[in-house]
Every structure is written in structure tokens, then in C-alpha cells.
Amino acid sequence: MYFIKRLQMIKKQFLFHLCLLLLCSSCNTYTTFYSKTHVEINLEKFSKIHRLDLSNQKLKELPNSITKLKDLRMINLSNNKGLDIDNSLRVLSVHKNLEVLILDSLDIKTIPESIKLFPKLKQISLINNPGFDLSQILQQISELPIEFLNLKNNQLTKIPKNITALNTLRDLNLSYNEIHDEASYSHLGKLPDLYSLWIDHNNLKELPNTISKLNQIRFFYIDHNDLETLPDQLKEMKSVWVIHAGFNKFKELPSVFSSMKSLLMVHINNNEIVSIPITYETEKYPLAGLILDNNPLSQEEIVKAKETFKGFFLLSFQQKNYK
């Protein structure tokens, strides 16, 4: 009966999110994120260009024709290192419906005041801009309705306290950095709507105890680190649904997963796991999906695990290639 109720709950949550996706596809969200992406400005298609990719074009300034577009929602200016960002943002400011701004690989150090000219800006990507002043950037965007912030690959070691001003932030990508200090995670725990957090590829040997402050997130990415164990404080993450913990150094399936009240799915492939703790045989928990691919479990352990987790909707022990 317990497993039946658990599967019914998973089904309801899946259907809920499917309905949300279908709803979004019929509204403005579709125009912003899924309509065709253009790589040039065609004079005959001014009214149809909602997404524009001008990356890698060695631009020094934006073309004047960009101001004639009727409803620009997304623009990618990445890897145009000679581009004057302040001037470009002022030119773009006629587009009050702009929601996505991609500024990767531009050697950005600070963000100009002109970023505040976009009242509907929801997503900013700043991948590969090492050496920028993150505190200054967070201050500049603090009054915007930012929902997704991509800070991947920026040699970050700390997250400033003023990130807490981004009270609409839902998704934060901190991949390929080295954020190990406890204070950073305490700050992130104060973001009320934080939904997804990526700290993969951070050379983490352990998670700080303040990870318990992240009791609001649903999706947690800690894969591609050097983790051997997980702290008991992880069970304080009472909202998390899915954890990605592949490509670490676990030798045993962490027992703390059995104490996490909302955890439904764990990806823990490509580790060094050889055993499953007995706690999974005796405890009740919502976990219902487990990916154990490419772990050196013996056939005896696999048989035992299949019996222990026989009610799971997904259970995998495959040996296959992952990247």
C-alpha cells in the first residue's frame, strides 16, 4: 500500500508539470524560449524575430536595424569581445519585452547601469567571464525579475551576501567553479524561490554543513565532484525531489537519502559503490527512482538491491558509457 501511494503521488506531480509545460507552449513563454532563433536581421522578417543570436560575429557595435524589431525577447551577444556592453544595452533598451540576455565569454568585469533598462529581464547568462566583480553585478540586477542566473566557469570561490536580494531567482548555475565555503550556502538558503542549484564540477571533497540551509530547492546537482560521503545535514533539505550525484567517489549508497522527506529520484551513476546500507531495508522513505549505472556492485548486491527497491518506478544497474 505504501508503494502504491508513493507511485500515485509521483504520477500526480508528473501530470501537474506536464500541464504546466502545455500551458506555457500556448502563451508568451513559447515565443521567448522556443520560437525560431535567427542569426541575422532579415528586413522582411522584423515582426517575426523574437530570438536573435549574434554570438561569435566579431561585433564592435550592434546593427542599427536591431531597433526596428517589433518584439525581441532573447538576444545572445556572446564572444564579441570588442563589443561596448553599455552602448549595446542602451541600443537594445527599446525592447522592453526582452527576457533573456546572454553575455558569455565577453571578458566582462562589471555590468553597467543600463542593465536596469529591461524591466522584464528574467534570464542572464555570464558564462566564462572570470575575474568579474560578482557583488557589483548582483547589485545592478537586484531590482530586476531575474529567475535564472548562469555563472558557470568563472573561477568563483564565494557567493556574496547580496545575492539574497534576488528574491525571484529560481535557477542558479554555479558549475565549474570552486565554491567550498559555508557562508555561500547560507546566503543561497535565503533565496525563497530557489528551485534548482548546480554545483557540479566544483572540486568538492565534502559538502559544508550549511548545505542544510537549502531547504527550499527541488533539483540539486552535485555530480562530477570528489565526494565520498554526504553529511547528515542533507536530510534538512526537506523539499528536494531529485539529486544528481554521479561521477563522485562514493563507495556505499549514502544512507542519508532514506531520511530525506521529499526525495523521489537519485542519479548516482559512475561512482565506486559496492554496497547498499541495511537502512534501506528497514526504513520508509519516498525515494522511488535510483540510477546506479556503472558502479562495481557484485551480482549478489544487485539481487539484494532489486529486492529492497522492488517497488521503485525506475531502478538501473546498467554498465554503459556516460560523458
KOLKEKE-227435 format. One record per residue (C-alpha): residue in three letters; chain; x, y, z. Coordinates in steps of 0.5 Angstrom, whole numbers. Layout:
% residues N
resn ALA&chain A&xx X&yy Y&zz Z
...
***
This chain:
% residues 323
resn MET&chain A&xx 0&yy 0&zz 0
resn TYR&chain A&xx 6&yy 5&zz 2
resn PHE&chain A&xx 9&yy 4&zz -5
resn ILE&chain A&xx 2&yy 5&zz -9
resn LYS&chain A&xx 1&yy 11&zz -5
resn ARG&chain A&xx 8&yy 14&zz -7
resn LEU&chain A&xx 7&yy 12&zz -14
resn GLN&chain A&xx 1&yy 16&zz -14
resn MET&chain A&xx 4&yy 22&zz -12
resn ILE&chain A&xx 9&yy 21&zz -17
resn LYS&chain A&xx 4&yy 21&zz -22
resn LYS&chain A&xx 0&yy 27&zz -20
resn GLN&chain A&xx 7&yy 31&zz -20
resn PHE&chain A&xx 9&yy 29&zz -27
resn LEU&chain A&xx 2&yy 31&zz -29
resn PHE&chain A&xx 2&yy 37&zz -26
resn HIS&chain A&xx 9&yy 39&zz -29
resn LEU&chain A&xx 6&yy 37&zz -36
resn CYS&chain A&xx 0&yy 41&zz -36
resn LEU&chain A&xx 5&yy 47&zz -34
resn LEU&chain A&xx 9&yy 45&zz -40
resn LEU&chain A&xx 3&yy 45&zz -45
resn LEU&chain A&xx 0&yy 52&zz -42
resn CYS&chain A&xx 7&yy 55&zz -43
resn SER&chain A&xx 7&yy 53&zz -50
resn SER&chain A&xx 1&yy 56&zz -52
resn CYS&chain A&xx 3&yy 63&zz -49
resn ASN&chain A&xx 9&yy 68&zz -49
resn THR&chain A&xx 13&yy 63&zz -46
resn TYR&chain A&xx 14&yy 60&zz -52
resn THR&chain A&xx 15&yy 66&zz -56
resn THR&chain A&xx 21&yy 67&zz -51
resn PHE&chain A&xx 24&yy 60&zz -51
resn TYR&chain A&xx 22&yy 56&zz -56
resn SER&chain A&xx 21&yy 60&zz -63
resn LYS&chain A&xx 26&yy 60&zz -68
resn THR&chain A&xx 33&yy 63&zz -67
resn HIS&chain A&xx 35&yy 68&zz -72
resn VAL&chain A&xx 43&yy 69&zz -73
resn GLU&chain A&xx 42&yy 76&zz -77
resn ILE&chain A&xx 37&yy 81&zz -78
resn ASN&chain A&xx 33&yy 80&zz -84
resn LEU&chain A&xx 29&yy 86&zz -87
resn GLU&chain A&xx 23&yy 82&zz -89
resn LYS&chain A&xx 22&yy 79&zz -82
resn PHE&chain A&xx 22&yy 85&zz -77
resn SER&chain A&xx 16&yy 82&zz -74
resn LYS&chain A&xx 18&yy 75&zz -73
resn ILE&chain A&xx 25&yy 76&zz -70
resn HIS&chain A&xx 24&yy 74&zz -63
resn ARG&chain A&xx 30&yy 71&zz -61
resn LEU&chain A&xx 37&yy 73&zz -64
resn ASP&chain A&xx 44&yy 70&zz -64
resn LEU&chain A&xx 49&yy 75&zz -65
resn SER&chain A&xx 55&yy 71&zz -62
resn ASN&chain A&xx 62&yy 70&zz -65
resn GLN&chain A&xx 61&yy 75&zz -70
resn LYS&chain A&xx 67&yy 80&zz -68
resn LEU&chain A&xx 62&yy 86&zz -67
resn LYS&chain A&xx 64&yy 92&zz -65
resn GLU&chain A&xx 57&yy 95&zz -64
resn LEU&chain A&xx 50&yy 93&zz -66
resn PRO&chain A&xx 47&yy 94&zz -72
resn ASN&chain A&xx 42&yy 100&zz -73
resn SER&chain A&xx 37&yy 95&zz -75
resn ILE&chain A&xx 36&yy 92&zz -69
resn THR&chain A&xx 32&yy 98&zz -66
resn LYS&chain A&xx 27&yy 96&zz -72
resn LEU&chain A&xx 25&yy 89&zz -69
resn LYS&chain A&xx 18&yy 89&zz -66
resn ASP&chain A&xx 18&yy 84&zz -60
resn LEU&chain A&xx 25&yy 82&zz -59
resn ARG&chain A&xx 25&yy 77&zz -53
resn MET&chain A&xx 32&yy 74&zz -53
resn ILE&chain A&xx 39&yy 76&zz -55
resn ASN&chain A&xx 46&yy 73&zz -55
resn LEU&chain A&xx 52&yy 77&zz -55
resn SER&chain A&xx 57&yy 72&zz -53
resn ASN&chain A&xx 64&yy 72&zz -55
resn ASN&chain A&xx 64&yy 79&zz -59
resn LYS&chain A&xx 70&yy 81&zz -54
resn GLY&chain A&xx 70&yy 88&zz -58
resn LEU&chain A&xx 63&yy 90&zz -56
resn ASP&chain A&xx 62&yy 96&zz -52
resn ILE&chain A&xx 57&yy 93&zz -47
resn ASP&chain A&xx 54&yy 99&zz -44
resn ASN&chain A&xx 53&yy 102&zz -51
resn SER&chain A&xx 50&yy 96&zz -53
resn LEU&chain A&xx 45&yy 95&zz -48
resn ARG&chain A&xx 43&yy 103&zz -49
resn VAL&chain A&xx 41&yy 101&zz -56
resn LEU&chain A&xx 37&yy 95&zz -54
resn SER&chain A&xx 33&yy 99&zz -49
resn VAL&chain A&xx 28&yy 100&zz -54
resn HIS&chain A&xx 26&yy 93&zz -53
resn LYS&chain A&xx 22&yy 93&zz -46
resn ASN&chain A&xx 20&yy 86&zz -47
resn LEU&chain A&xx 27&yy 83&zz -47
resn GLU&chain A&xx 27&yy 77&zz -42
resn VAL&chain A&xx 34&yy 73&zz -44
resn LEU&chain A&xx 41&yy 76&zz -44
resn ILE&chain A&xx 47&yy 72&zz -46
resn LEU&chain A&xx 53&yy 75&zz -45
resn ASP&chain A&xx 58&yy 69&zz -45
resn SER&chain A&xx 66&yy 70&zz -46
resn LEU&chain A&xx 66&yy 78&zz -46
resn ASP&chain A&xx 71&yy 79&zz -41
resn ILE&chain A&xx 66&yy 83&zz -37
resn LYS&chain A&xx 69&yy 86&zz -31
resn THR&chain A&xx 62&yy 90&zz -29
resn ILE&chain A&xx 55&yy 91&zz -31
resn PRO&chain A&xx 53&yy 98&zz -33
resn GLU&chain A&xx 47&yy 102&zz -30
resn SER&chain A&xx 44&yy 101&zz -37
resn ILE&chain A&xx 42&yy 93&zz -35
resn LYS&chain A&xx 37&yy 97&zz -31
resn LEU&chain A&xx 33&yy 99&zz -37
resn PHE&chain A&xx 30&yy 92&zz -38
resn PRO&chain A&xx 24&yy 91&zz -33
resn LYS&chain A&xx 22&yy 84&zz -36
resn LEU&chain A&xx 29&yy 81&zz -36
resn LYS&chain A&xx 29&yy 74&zz -33
resn GLN&chain A&xx 35&yy 71&zz -35
resn ILE&chain A&xx 42&yy 73&zz -35
resn SER&chain A&xx 48&yy 68&zz -37
resn LEU&chain A&xx 55&yy 70&zz -36
resn ILE&chain A&xx 59&yy 64&zz -37
resn ASN&chain A&xx 66&yy 64&zz -38
resn ASN&chain A&xx 68&yy 72&zz -35
resn PRO&chain A&xx 73&yy 70&zz -30
resn GLY&chain A&xx 75&yy 76&zz -26
resn PHE&chain A&xx 69&yy 80&zz -26
resn ASP&chain A&xx 66&yy 83&zz -19
resn LEU&chain A&xx 60&yy 79&zz -17
resn SER&chain A&xx 58&yy 83&zz -12
resn GLN&chain A&xx 57&yy 89&zz -17
resn ILE&chain A&xx 54&yy 85&zz -22
resn LEU&chain A&xx 49&yy 83&zz -16
resn GLN&chain A&xx 47&yy 90&zz -14
resn GLN&chain A&xx 46&yy 92&zz -21
resn ILE&chain A&xx 41&yy 87&zz -23
resn SER&chain A&xx 38&yy 86&zz -16
resn GLU&chain A&xx 31&yy 90&zz -18
resn LEU&chain A&xx 30&yy 86&zz -24
resn PRO&chain A&xx 26&yy 80&zz -24
resn ILE&chain A&xx 31&yy 75&zz -25
resn GLU&chain A&xx 29&yy 68&zz -25
resn PHE&chain A&xx 35&yy 64&zz -28
resn LEU&chain A&xx 43&yy 66&zz -27
resn ASN&chain A&xx 48&yy 63&zz -30
resn LEU&chain A&xx 55&yy 64&zz -27
resn LYS&chain A&xx 58&yy 58&zz -30
resn ASN&chain A&xx 66&yy 57&zz -31
resn ASN&chain A&xx 68&yy 64&zz -27
resn GLN&chain A&xx 73&yy 62&zz -22
resn LEU&chain A&xx 69&yy 63&zz -16
resn THR&chain A&xx 70&yy 61&zz -9
resn LYS&chain A&xx 65&yy 65&zz -6
resn ILE&chain A&xx 58&yy 68&zz -7
resn PRO&chain A&xx 57&yy 75&zz -4
resn LYS&chain A&xx 51&yy 76&zz 1
resn ASN&chain A&xx 48&yy 81&zz -3
resn ILE&chain A&xx 45&yy 75&zz -8
resn THR&chain A&xx 40&yy 75&zz -2
resn ALA&chain A&xx 37&yy 81&zz -6
resn LEU&chain A&xx 35&yy 77&zz -12
resn ASN&chain A&xx 28&yy 74&zz -9
resn THR&chain A&xx 25&yy 72&zz -15
resn LEU&chain A&xx 31&yy 67&zz -17
resn ARG&chain A&xx 29&yy 60&zz -19
resn ASP&chain A&xx 35&yy 57&zz -22
resn LEU&chain A&xx 42&yy 58&zz -21
resn ASN&chain A&xx 48&yy 55&zz -24
resn LEU&chain A&xx 55&yy 55&zz -21
resn SER&chain A&xx 58&yy 49&zz -25
resn TYR&chain A&xx 66&yy 49&zz -26
resn ASN&chain A&xx 67&yy 54&zz -20
resn GLU&chain A&xx 70&yy 52&zz -13
resn ILE&chain A&xx 65&yy 54&zz -8
resn HIS&chain A&xx 67&yy 51&zz -2
resn ASP&chain A&xx 66&yy 56&zz 4
resn GLU&chain A&xx 60&yy 55&zz 9
resn ALA&chain A&xx 57&yy 62&zz 8
resn SER&chain A&xx 56&yy 62&zz 1
resn TYR&chain A&xx 51&yy 56&zz 2
resn SER&chain A&xx 48&yy 60&zz 8
resn HIS&chain A&xx 47&yy 66&zz 3
resn LEU&chain A&xx 43&yy 61&zz -2
resn GLY&chain A&xx 39&yy 59&zz 3
resn LYS&chain A&xx 36&yy 66&zz 4
resn LEU&chain A&xx 33&yy 66&zz -3
resn PRO&chain A&xx 26&yy 64&zz -2
resn ASP&chain A&xx 24&yy 61&zz -9
resn LEU&chain A&xx 31&yy 58&zz -11
resn TYR&chain A&xx 29&yy 51&zz -15
resn SER&chain A&xx 35&yy 49&zz -18
resn LEU&chain A&xx 42&yy 49&zz -16
resn TRP&chain A&xx 48&yy 47&zz -20
resn ILE&chain A&xx 55&yy 46&zz -16
resn ASP&chain A&xx 57&yy 40&zz -20
resn HIS&chain A&xx 65&yy 41&zz -23
resn ASN&chain A&xx 67&yy 45&zz -16
resn ASN&chain A&xx 72&yy 40&zz -14
resn LEU&chain A&xx 68&yy 39&zz -7
resn LYS&chain A&xx 71&yy 34&zz -3
resn GLU&chain A&xx 65&yy 35&zz 2
resn LEU&chain A&xx 59&yy 39&zz 3
resn PRO&chain A&xx 59&yy 44&zz 8
resn ASN&chain A&xx 54&yy 43&zz 14
resn THR&chain A&xx 51&yy 50&zz 12
resn ILE&chain A&xx 48&yy 46&zz 6
resn SER&chain A&xx 42&yy 44&zz 11
resn LYS&chain A&xx 40&yy 52&zz 10
resn LEU&chain A&xx 38&yy 50&zz 3
resn ASN&chain A&xx 31&yy 47&zz 5
resn GLN&chain A&xx 27&yy 50&zz -1
resn ILE&chain A&xx 31&yy 47&zz -7
resn ARG&chain A&xx 28&yy 42&zz -11
resn PHE&chain A&xx 33&yy 40&zz -16
resn PHE&chain A&xx 40&yy 39&zz -13
resn TYR&chain A&xx 46&yy 38&zz -18
resn ILE&chain A&xx 53&yy 35&zz -14
resn ASP&chain A&xx 56&yy 31&zz -20
resn HIS&chain A&xx 63&yy 31&zz -22
resn ASN&chain A&xx 66&yy 33&zz -15
resn ASP&chain A&xx 70&yy 29&zz -11
resn LEU&chain A&xx 65&yy 27&zz -6
resn GLU&chain A&xx 66&yy 20&zz -1
resn THR&chain A&xx 61&yy 22&zz 4
resn LEU&chain A&xx 55&yy 26&zz 5
resn PRO&chain A&xx 53&yy 30&zz 11
resn ASP&chain A&xx 47&yy 28&zz 16
resn GLN&chain A&xx 45&yy 36&zz 15
resn LEU&chain A&xx 43&yy 34&zz 8
resn LYS&chain A&xx 36&yy 31&zz 11
resn GLU&chain A&xx 35&yy 38&zz 13
resn MET&chain A&xx 34&yy 39&zz 5
resn LYS&chain A&xx 26&yy 38&zz 6
resn SER&chain A&xx 24&yy 40&zz -1
resn VAL&chain A&xx 29&yy 37&zz -5
resn TRP&chain A&xx 26&yy 32&zz -11
resn VAL&chain A&xx 32&yy 30&zz -15
resn ILE&chain A&xx 39&yy 29&zz -13
resn HIS&chain A&xx 45&yy 28&zz -19
resn ALA&chain A&xx 51&yy 25&zz -15
resn GLY&chain A&xx 54&yy 22&zz -21
resn PHE&chain A&xx 62&yy 22&zz -22
resn ASN&chain A&xx 64&yy 22&zz -15
resn LYS&chain A&xx 68&yy 17&zz -10
resn PHE&chain A&xx 62&yy 14&zz -6
resn LYS&chain A&xx 63&yy 7&zz -4
resn GLU&chain A&xx 57&yy 6&zz -1
resn LEU&chain A&xx 50&yy 9&zz -3
resn PRO&chain A&xx 49&yy 15&zz 2
resn SER&chain A&xx 44&yy 13&zz 8
resn VAL&chain A&xx 42&yy 20&zz 9
resn PHE&chain A&xx 38&yy 19&zz 2
resn SER&chain A&xx 33&yy 15&zz 7
resn SER&chain A&xx 32&yy 21&zz 11
resn MET&chain A&xx 30&yy 26&zz 6
resn LYS&chain A&xx 23&yy 27&zz 7
resn SER&chain A&xx 21&yy 29&zz -1
resn LEU&chain A&xx 27&yy 26&zz -5
resn LEU&chain A&xx 24&yy 22&zz -10
resn MET&chain A&xx 30&yy 21&zz -15
resn VAL&chain A&xx 37&yy 20&zz -14
resn HIS&chain A&xx 42&yy 19&zz -20
resn ILE&chain A&xx 49&yy 16&zz -17
resn ASN&chain A&xx 52&yy 13&zz -23
resn ASN&chain A&xx 59&yy 12&zz -24
resn ASN&chain A&xx 62&yy 12&zz -17
resn GLU&chain A&xx 65&yy 7&zz -13
resn ILE&chain A&xx 59&yy 4&zz -10
resn VAL&chain A&xx 60&yy -3&zz -8
resn SER&chain A&xx 54&yy -4&zz -2
resn ILE&chain A&xx 47&yy -2&zz 0
resn PRO&chain A&xx 46&yy 0&zz 7
resn ILE&chain A&xx 41&yy -4&zz 11
resn THR&chain A&xx 37&yy 2&zz 13
resn TYR&chain A&xx 34&yy 2&zz 6
resn GLU&chain A&xx 31&yy -5&zz 8
resn THR&chain A&xx 28&yy -2&zz 15
resn GLU&chain A&xx 26&yy 5&zz 14
resn LYS&chain A&xx 20&yy 8&zz 10
resn TYR&chain A&xx 22&yy 14&zz 5
resn PRO&chain A&xx 19&yy 17&zz -1
resn LEU&chain A&xx 25&yy 15&zz -6
resn ALA&chain A&xx 22&yy 11&zz -12
resn GLY&chain A&xx 28&yy 12&zz -17
resn LEU&chain A&xx 35&yy 10&zz -17
resn ILE&chain A&xx 40&yy 10&zz -22
resn LEU&chain A&xx 46&yy 6&zz -20
resn ASP&chain A&xx 49&yy 5&zz -27
resn ASN&chain A&xx 57&yy 4&zz -28
resn ASN&chain A&xx 58&yy 2&zz -20
resn PRO&chain A&xx 62&yy -4&zz -18
resn LEU&chain A&xx 56&yy -8&zz -15
resn SER&chain A&xx 57&yy -15&zz -14
resn GLN&chain A&xx 52&yy -19&zz -17
resn GLU&chain A&xx 50&yy -21&zz -10
resn GLU&chain A&xx 49&yy -14&zz -8
resn ILE&chain A&xx 45&yy -13&zz -15
resn VAL&chain A&xx 40&yy -18&zz -13
resn LYS&chain A&xx 39&yy -16&zz -6
resn ALA&chain A&xx 38&yy -9&zz -8
resn LYS&chain A&xx 33&yy -11&zz -13
resn GLU&chain A&xx 29&yy -14&zz -8
resn THR&chain A&xx 30&yy -8&zz -3
resn PHE&chain A&xx 28&yy -3&zz -8
resn LYS&chain A&xx 23&yy -7&zz -12
resn GLY&chain A&xx 17&yy -2&zz -11
resn PHE&chain A&xx 21&yy 3&zz -15
resn PHE&chain A&xx 19&yy 6&zz -22
resn LEU&chain A&xx 26&yy 6&zz -24
resn LEU&chain A&xx 32&yy 2&zz -22
resn SER&chain A&xx 38&yy 1&zz -26
resn PHE&chain A&xx 45&yy -2&zz -26
resn GLN&chain A&xx 47&yy -2&zz -33
resn GLN&chain A&xx 54&yy -1&zz -35
resn LYS&chain A&xx 55&yy 4&zz -40
resn ASN&chain A&xx 58&yy 10&zz -43
resn TYR&chain A&xx 57&yy 17&zz -40
resn LYS&chain A&xx 60&yy 23&zz -41
***
